[in-house]
Amino acid sequence: MTTATEQQNVTGERADILDFLGKHRYFLRYTAEGLSDEQANTRSTVSALTIGGLIKHVTAVERNWAEFAQAGGGQEVPEEIEFTPERIAEWENQFRLTEGETLAGVLAEYEKVAAATDDLVRTLDLDTTYELPAAPWQPPGVFWSVRRVFLHITAETAQHAGHADIIRESIDRQKSMG
């Protein structure tokens, strides 16, 4: 979470974004507190999601969107994606800890990405807009402001913190809230 010292030079909308994002990051990290690597990689619901994998996924999503907010368009998504077994495995591996990955490692990477994003929230022009990359799920000609990108990162984090909370409750009945 962003500390008061870090926010003292940030006011208004930027402070609100940092606070809102920080709270949702806290809830996501809290779901992992006290878990072993094995528990963090446990599929405790019918979903393939795991707490460690969700943190890993949110880290990648935040990194990608922060890069977009900083550099804008130019990201090309192929028209046709071939769903080979390797590509499917790569996708699925985003949502679990793989060989050699630890909960501590993914949390440390998340902290680095979060700090870099927070620096961008403090410094980028929130009104700058970029066209979203063409993608099968996104028509061409849609523009997002840097502000909207940061709000989207917050929404992604909040959504996945909720998923993680359900998974954690299924593992050992611990809840983030309530």
Sequence and secondary structure as in RCSB ss.txt:
>XXXX:A:sequence
MTTATEQQNVTGERADILDFLGKHRYFLRYTAEGLSDEQANTRSTVSALTIGGLIKHVTAVERNWAEFAQAGGGQ
EVPEEIEFTPERIAEWENQFRLTEGETLAGVLAEYEKVAAATDDLVRTLDLDTTYELPAAPWQPPGVFWSVRRVF
LHITAETAQHAGHADIIRESIDRQKSMG
>XXXX:A:secstr
   HHHHTT  HHHHHHHHHHHHHHHHHHHHHTT  HHHHT   SSSS  HHHHHHHHHHHHHHHHHHHHH S  
   SS    HHHHHHHHHTTS  TT  HHHHHHHHHHHHHHHHHHHHHS TT EEE   BTTB TT EEEHHHHH
HHHHHHHHHHHHHHHHHHHHHHS  S  
